[in-house]
Amino acid sequence: MNHSLGFIIALQAERTSLTPLKLAHHAPRQLSSGHWVVLSGTGAWAAHRAARQLLEKGVTGLISWGSAGALTHTLQPGDLVLPERILGATGDLYHTESGWRSRLSDALATDLPLTGGLLIESLAVIATPADKQFLHATTTAVAVDMESAAIAAVARHAEIPFVAIRAIADTVHMTLPGSIRHAVDSDGRLRMPKLLSHAALHPGEWLALKRLGTAFRSAHQTLHTVSERARVEHFFFSGP
């Protein structure tokens, strides 16, 4: 049986950690490996739509690929999160494919700071340290994103394996600048004119933007490392 994975990426800035291919939103592209990738944009509905598109291409496994926000003090920019469980905003709990996760963990743990645990879905950006700490205290989740639970739900319904591969791009201590929230559209595209105009009106955000940029580059490098190692070591489909 031929197996192909479907990778779902929310942000254009995350795309280059996996492939140099230019991607249009909700236009699946096949990689040279035979796997598929789609740029979804941000949020649960966009991720759900992208996952459904990949099922139509015949993929036999789904991967949520990208960055996440830390909810614990121990996670630093660039740390890799391979969650065992995903908690949706509606309370649904999803489990990631244990065989895939084990192989990833075994191969990467010596090279990258890596953690498991619970990843939680948020329907809106979690921007402040207080909000992040509250979310951890009430759920025990170690990290948060906006897409993985929706992808996990599609995988469960289709009865195919799923895993989330997420690198930390903002720590629990960081406040996401309003310039970023203002400038990223629903397709996950950073509109630089909007960012610059908003930041010009809020000059106190420049330092936070610089710190976030540095943290995001660390997350991007981690994802690139995972991508390179996956090509060599065949983490997927040597099991289920």
Contacts in CASP RR format, 6 or more apart in sequence:
PFRMAT RR
TARGET T0000
AUTHOR 0000-0000-0000
METHOD contacts of the structure
MODEL  1
MNHSLGFIIALQAERTSLTPLKLAHHAPRQLSSGHWVVLSGTGAWAAHRA
ARQLLEKGVTGLISWGSAGALTHTLQPGDLVLPERILGATGDLYHTESGW
RSRLSDALATDLPLTGGLLIESLAVIATPADKQFLHATTTAVAVDMESAA
IAAVARHAEIPFVAIRAIADTVHMTLPGSIRHAVDSDGRLRMPKLLSHAA
LHPGEWLALKRLGTAFRSAHQTLHTVSERARVEHFFFSGP
1 60 0 8 1.000
3 60 0 8 1.000
3 61 0 8 1.000
3 236 0 8 1.000
3 237 0 8 1.000
4 34 0 8 1.000
4 35 0 8 1.000
4 36 0 8 1.000
4 57 0 8 1.000
4 58 0 8 1.000
4 59 0 8 1.000
4 60 0 8 1.000
4 61 0 8 1.000
5 35 0 8 1.000
5 36 0 8 1.000
5 59 0 8 1.000
5 60 0 8 1.000
5 61 0 8 1.000
5 62 0 8 1.000
5 63 0 8 1.000
5 236 0 8 1.000
5 237 0 8 1.000
6 35 0 8 1.000
6 36 0 8 1.000
6 37 0 8 1.000
6 38 0 8 1.000
6 54 0 8 1.000
6 57 0 8 1.000
6 59 0 8 1.000
6 61 0 8 1.000
6 62 0 8 1.000
6 63 0 8 1.000
7 18 0 8 1.000
7 35 0 8 1.000
7 36 0 8 1.000
7 37 0 8 1.000
7 38 0 8 1.000
7 63 0 8 1.000
7 65 0 8 1.000
8 37 0 8 1.000
8 38 0 8 1.000
8 40 0 8 1.000
8 47 0 8 1.000
8 50 0 8 1.000
8 51 0 8 1.000
8 54 0 8 1.000
8 62 0 8 1.000
8 63 0 8 1.000
8 64 0 8 1.000
8 65 0 8 1.000
8 147 0 8 1.000
8 151 0 8 1.000
9 15 0 8 1.000
9 18 0 8 1.000
9 23 0 8 1.000
9 37 0 8 1.000
9 38 0 8 1.000
9 39 0 8 1.000
9 40 0 8 1.000
9 65 0 8 1.000
9 66 0 8 1.000
10 39 0 8 1.000
10 40 0 8 1.000
10 41 0 8 1.000
10 42 0 8 1.000
10 43 0 8 1.000
10 46 0 8 1.000
10 47 0 8 1.000
10 66 0 8 1.000
10 146 0 8 1.000
10 147 0 8 1.000
10 188 0 8 1.000
11 41 0 8 1.000
11 42 0 8 1.000
11 66 0 8 1.000
11 67 0 8 1.000
11 184 0 8 1.000
11 188 0 8 1.000
11 189 0 8 1.000
11 190 0 8 1.000
12 23 0 8 1.000
12 39 0 8 1.000
12 188 0 8 1.000
12 189 0 8 1.000
12 190 0 8 1.000
13 190 0 8 1.000
13 216 0 8 1.000
13 220 0 8 1.000
14 65 0 8 1.000
14 66 0 8 1.000
14 67 0 8 1.000
14 220 0 8 1.000
14 223 0 8 1.000
15 21 0 8 1.000
15 23 0 8 1.000
15 37 0 8 1.000
15 39 0 8 1.000
16 220 0 8 1.000
16 224 0 8 1.000
17 65 0 8 1.000
17 66 0 8 1.000
17 220 0 8 1.000
17 221 0 8 1.000
17 223 0 8 1.000
17 224 0 8 1.000
17 227 0 8 1.000
18 37 0 8 1.000
18 65 0 8 1.000
18 223 0 8 1.000
18 227 0 8 1.000
19 29 0 8 1.000
19 31 0 8 1.000
19 37 0 8 1.000
21 29 0 8 1.000
21 31 0 8 1.000
21 37 0 8 1.000
23 29 0 8 1.000
23 37 0 8 1.000
23 38 0 8 1.000
23 39 0 8 1.000
24 39 0 8 1.000
25 39 0 8 1.000
25 40 0 8 1.000
25 41 0 8 1.000
25 187 0 8 1.000
26 38 0 8 1.000
26 39 0 8 1.000
26 40 0 8 1.000
26 46 0 8 1.000
26 49 0 8 1.000
26 50 0 8 1.000
26 53 0 8 1.000
27 38 0 8 1.000
27 39 0 8 1.000
28 36 0 8 1.000
28 37 0 8 1.000
28 38 0 8 1.000
28 50 0 8 1.000
28 53 0 8 1.000
28 54 0 8 1.000
28 57 0 8 1.000
29 36 0 8 1.000
29 37 0 8 1.000
29 38 0 8 1.000
30 36 0 8 1.000
30 57 0 8 1.000
31 37 0 8 1.000
33 231 0 8 1.000
35 59 0 8 1.000
36 54 0 8 1.000
36 57 0 8 1.000
36 59 0 8 1.000
38 50 0 8 1.000
38 53 0 8 1.000
38 54 0 8 1.000
39 50 0 8 1.000
40 46 0 8 1.000
40 47 0 8 1.000
40 49 0 8 1.000
40 50 0 8 1.000
40 147 0 8 1.000
41 47 0 8 1.000
41 50 0 8 1.000
41 186 0 8 1.000
41 187 0 8 1.000
41 188 0 8 1.000
41 189 0 8 1.000
42 146 0 8 1.000
42 147 0 8 1.000
42 184 0 8 1.000
42 186 0 8 1.000
42 187 0 8 1.000
42 188 0 8 1.000
43 123 0 8 1.000
43 146 0 8 1.000
43 147 0 8 1.000
43 150 0 8 1.000
43 186 0 8 1.000
44 89 0 8 1.000
44 121 0 8 1.000
44 123 0 8 1.000
44 146 0 8 1.000
44 147 0 8 1.000
44 149 0 8 1.000
44 150 0 8 1.000
45 150 0 8 1.000
46 147 0 8 1.000
46 186 0 8 1.000
46 187 0 8 1.000
47 64 0 8 1.000
47 146 0 8 1.000
47 147 0 8 1.000
47 148 0 8 1.000
47 150 0 8 1.000
47 151 0 8 1.000
48 150 0 8 1.000
48 151 0 8 1.000
48 153 0 8 1.000
48 154 0 8 1.000
50 151 0 8 1.000
51 62 0 8 1.000
51 150 0 8 1.000
51 151 0 8 1.000
51 154 0 8 1.000
51 155 0 8 1.000
52 154 0 8 1.000
54 62 0 8 1.000
55 154 0 8 1.000
55 158 0 8 1.000
59 160 0 8 1.000
60 160 0 8 1.000
60 161 0 8 1.000
60 237 0 8 1.000
61 155 0 8 1.000
61 160 0 8 1.000
61 161 0 8 1.000
61 162 0 8 1.000
61 236 0 8 1.000
62 151 0 8 1.000
62 152 0 8 1.000
62 154 0 8 1.000
62 155 0 8 1.000
62 160 0 8 1.000
62 161 0 8 1.000
62 162 0 8 1.000
63 162 0 8 1.000
63 163 0 8 1.000
63 164 0 8 1.000
63 165 0 8 1.000
64 145 0 8 1.000
64 147 0 8 1.000
64 148 0 8 1.000
64 151 0 8 1.000
64 152 0 8 1.000
64 162 0 8 1.000
64 163 0 8 1.000
64 164 0 8 1.000
64 165 0 8 1.000
64 166 0 8 1.000
65 165 0 8 1.000
65 166 0 8 1.000
65 223 0 8 1.000
66 145 0 8 1.000
66 165 0 8 1.000
66 166 0 8 1.000
66 167 0 8 1.000
66 219 0 8 1.000
66 223 0 8 1.000
67 145 0 8 1.000
67 166 0 8 1.000
67 167 0 8 1.000
67 168 0 8 1.000
67 169 0 8 1.000
67 216 0 8 1.000
67 219 0 8 1.000
67 220 0 8 1.000
67 223 0 8 1.000
68 81 0 8 1.000
68 119 0 8 1.000
68 143 0 8 1.000
68 144 0 8 1.000
68 145 0 8 1.000
68 166 0 8 1.000
68 167 0 8 1.000
68 168 0 8 1.000
68 169 0 8 1.000
69 75 0 8 1.000
69 126 0 8 1.000
69 132 0 8 1.000
69 143 0 8 1.000
69 144 0 8 1.000
69 145 0 8 1.000
69 168 0 8 1.000
69 169 0 8 1.000
69 170 0 8 1.000
69 171 0 8 1.000
70 76 0 8 1.000
70 79 0 8 1.000
70 132 0 8 1.000
70 142 0 8 1.000
70 143 0 8 1.000
70 168 0 8 1.000
70 170 0 8 1.000
70 171 0 8 1.000
70 172 0 8 1.000
71 120 0 8 1.000
71 132 0 8 1.000
71 133 0 8 1.000
71 135 0 8 1.000
71 136 0 8 1.000
71 141 0 8 1.000
71 142 0 8 1.000
71 143 0 8 1.000
71 144 0 8 1.000
71 172 0 8 1.000
72 136 0 8 1.000
72 142 0 8 1.000
72 143 0 8 1.000
72 172 0 8 1.000
73 172 0 8 1.000
73 173 0 8 1.000
74 115 0 8 1.000
75 81 0 8 1.000
75 115 0 8 1.000
75 142 0 8 1.000
75 143 0 8 1.000
75 168 0 8 1.000
75 171 0 8 1.000
75 172 0 8 1.000
76 113 0 8 1.000
76 168 0 8 1.000
76 171 0 8 1.000
77 168 0 8 1.000
77 169 0 8 1.000
77 170 0 8 1.000
77 171 0 8 1.000
77 214 0 8 1.000
77 215 0 8 1.000
77 216 0 8 1.000
77 218 0 8 1.000
77 219 0 8 1.000
78 112 0 8 1.000
78 113 0 8 1.000
78 167 0 8 1.000
78 168 0 8 1.000
78 169 0 8 1.000
78 215 0 8 1.000
78 218 0 8 1.000
78 219 0 8 1.000
78 221 0 8 1.000
78 222 0 8 1.000
79 112 0 8 1.000
79 113 0 8 1.000
79 114 0 8 1.000
79 115 0 8 1.000
79 167 0 8 1.000
79 168 0 8 1.000
79 222 0 8 1.000
80 108 0 8 1.000
80 112 0 8 1.000
80 113 0 8 1.000
80 114 0 8 1.000
80 115 0 8 1.000
80 165 0 8 1.000
80 166 0 8 1.000
80 167 0 8 1.000
80 168 0 8 1.000
80 222 0 8 1.000
80 226 0 8 1.000
81 114 0 8 1.000
81 115 0 8 1.000
81 116 0 8 1.000
81 117 0 8 1.000
81 119 0 8 1.000
81 142 0 8 1.000
81 143 0 8 1.000
81 164 0 8 1.000
81 166 0 8 1.000
81 167 0 8 1.000
81 168 0 8 1.000
82 96 0 8 1.000
82 101 0 8 1.000
82 104 0 8 1.000
82 105 0 8 1.000
82 114 0 8 1.000
82 115 0 8 1.000
82 116 0 8 1.000
82 163 0 8 1.000
82 164 0 8 1.000
82 165 0 8 1.000
82 166 0 8 1.000
83 96 0 8 1.000
83 116 0 8 1.000
83 117 0 8 1.000
83 118 0 8 1.000
83 119 0 8 1.000
83 142 0 8 1.000
83 143 0 8 1.000
83 148 0 8 1.000
83 164 0 8 1.000
83 166 0 8 1.000
84 95 0 8 1.000
84 96 0 8 1.000
84 98 0 8 1.000
84 101 0 8 1.000
84 116 0 8 1.000
84 117 0 8 1.000
84 118 0 8 1.000
85 93 0 8 1.000
85 94 0 8 1.000
85 95 0 8 1.000
85 96 0 8 1.000
85 117 0 8 1.000
85 118 0 8 1.000
85 119 0 8 1.000
86 93 0 8 1.000
86 94 0 8 1.000
86 95 0 8 1.000
86 96 0 8 1.000
86 118 0 8 1.000
86 119 0 8 1.000
86 120 0 8 1.000
86 121 0 8 1.000
86 148 0 8 1.000
86 149 0 8 1.000
86 152 0 8 1.000
86 164 0 8 1.000
87 93 0 8 1.000
87 94 0 8 1.000
87 118 0 8 1.000
87 119 0 8 1.000
87 120 0 8 1.000
87 121 0 8 1.000
87 139 0 8 1.000
87 141 0 8 1.000
87 149 0 8 1.000
88 94 0 8 1.000
88 120 0 8 1.000
88 121 0 8 1.000
88 149 0 8 1.000
89 121 0 8 1.000
89 122 0 8 1.000
89 123 0 8 1.000
89 149 0 8 1.000
92 149 0 8 1.000
92 153 0 8 1.000
94 149 0 8 1.000
94 152 0 8 1.000
94 153 0 8 1.000
94 155 0 8 1.000
94 156 0 8 1.000
94 162 0 8 1.000
96 152 0 8 1.000
96 162 0 8 1.000
96 163 0 8 1.000
96 164 0 8 1.000
97 161 0 8 1.000
97 162 0 8 1.000
97 163 0 8 1.000
97 240 0 8 1.000
99 239 0 8 1.000
99 240 0 8 1.000
100 161 0 8 1.000
100 163 0 8 1.000
100 235 0 8 1.000
100 236 0 8 1.000
100 240 0 8 1.000
101 163 0 8 1.000
103 233 0 8 1.000
103 235 0 8 1.000
103 236 0 8 1.000
103 238 0 8 1.000
104 163 0 8 1.000
104 165 0 8 1.000
104 226 0 8 1.000
104 230 0 8 1.000
104 235 0 8 1.000
105 114 0 8 1.000
107 229 0 8 1.000
107 233 0 8 1.000
107 235 0 8 1.000
108 114 0 8 1.000
108 225 0 8 1.000
108 226 0 8 1.000
108 229 0 8 1.000
111 225 0 8 1.000
111 229 0 8 1.000
112 222 0 8 1.000
112 225 0 8 1.000
112 226 0 8 1.000
115 142 0 8 1.000
116 142 0 8 1.000
117 141 0 8 1.000
117 142 0 8 1.000
118 139 0 8 1.000
118 140 0 8 1.000
118 141 0 8 1.000
118 142 0 8 1.000
119 141 0 8 1.000
119 142 0 8 1.000
119 143 0 8 1.000
119 144 0 8 1.000
119 145 0 8 1.000
119 148 0 8 1.000
119 164 0 8 1.000
119 166 0 8 1.000
120 135 0 8 1.000
120 139 0 8 1.000
120 141 0 8 1.000
120 143 0 8 1.000
120 144 0 8 1.000
120 149 0 8 1.000
121 144 0 8 1.000
121 145 0 8 1.000
121 146 0 8 1.000
121 147 0 8 1.000
121 148 0 8 1.000
121 149 0 8 1.000
121 150 0 8 1.000
122 135 0 8 1.000
122 144 0 8 1.000
122 145 0 8 1.000
122 146 0 8 1.000
123 146 0 8 1.000
124 146 0 8 1.000
125 146 0 8 1.000
125 176 0 8 1.000
125 181 0 8 1.000
126 132 0 8 1.000
126 135 0 8 1.000
126 144 0 8 1.000
127 175 0 8 1.000
127 176 0 8 1.000
127 178 0 8 1.000
127 181 0 8 1.000
128 175 0 8 1.000
128 176 0 8 1.000
129 172 0 8 1.000
129 173 0 8 1.000
129 174 0 8 1.000
129 175 0 8 1.000
132 144 0 8 1.000
132 172 0 8 1.000
133 172 0 8 1.000
135 141 0 8 1.000
135 144 0 8 1.000
136 142 0 8 1.000
136 172 0 8 1.000
143 166 0 8 1.000
143 168 0 8 1.000
145 164 0 8 1.000
145 166 0 8 1.000
148 164 0 8 1.000
148 166 0 8 1.000
151 162 0 8 1.000
151 164 0 8 1.000
152 162 0 8 1.000
152 164 0 8 1.000
155 161 0 8 1.000
155 162 0 8 1.000
156 162 0 8 1.000
161 240 0 8 1.000
165 223 0 8 1.000
165 226 0 8 1.000
167 218 0 8 1.000
167 219 0 8 1.000
167 220 0 8 1.000
167 222 0 8 1.000
167 223 0 8 1.000
167 226 0 8 1.000
168 215 0 8 1.000
168 218 0 8 1.000
168 219 0 8 1.000
169 212 0 8 1.000
169 215 0 8 1.000
169 216 0 8 1.000
169 218 0 8 1.000
169 219 0 8 1.000
170 176 0 8 1.000
170 212 0 8 1.000
170 215 0 8 1.000
170 216 0 8 1.000
171 215 0 8 1.000
174 208 0 8 1.000
174 211 0 8 1.000
174 212 0 8 1.000
174 215 0 8 1.000
175 208 0 8 1.000
176 208 0 8 1.000
176 212 0 8 1.000
177 199 0 8 1.000
177 202 0 8 1.000
177 205 0 8 1.000
177 208 0 8 1.000
177 209 0 8 1.000
177 212 0 8 1.000
178 198 0 8 1.000
178 202 0 8 1.000
178 205 0 8 1.000
179 195 0 8 1.000
179 198 0 8 1.000
179 199 0 8 1.000
179 202 0 8 1.000
179 205 0 8 1.000
179 209 0 8 1.000
180 190 0 8 1.000
180 195 0 8 1.000
180 209 0 8 1.000
180 212 0 8 1.000
182 194 0 8 1.000
182 195 0 8 1.000
182 198 0 8 1.000
183 190 0 8 1.000
183 191 0 8 1.000
183 192 0 8 1.000
183 194 0 8 1.000
183 195 0 8 1.000
183 198 0 8 1.000
184 190 0 8 1.000
184 191 0 8 1.000
185 191 0 8 1.000
195 209 0 8 1.000
198 205 0 8 1.000
199 205 0 8 1.000
199 206 0 8 1.000
199 209 0 8 1.000
229 235 0 8 1.000
230 236 0 8 1.000
END
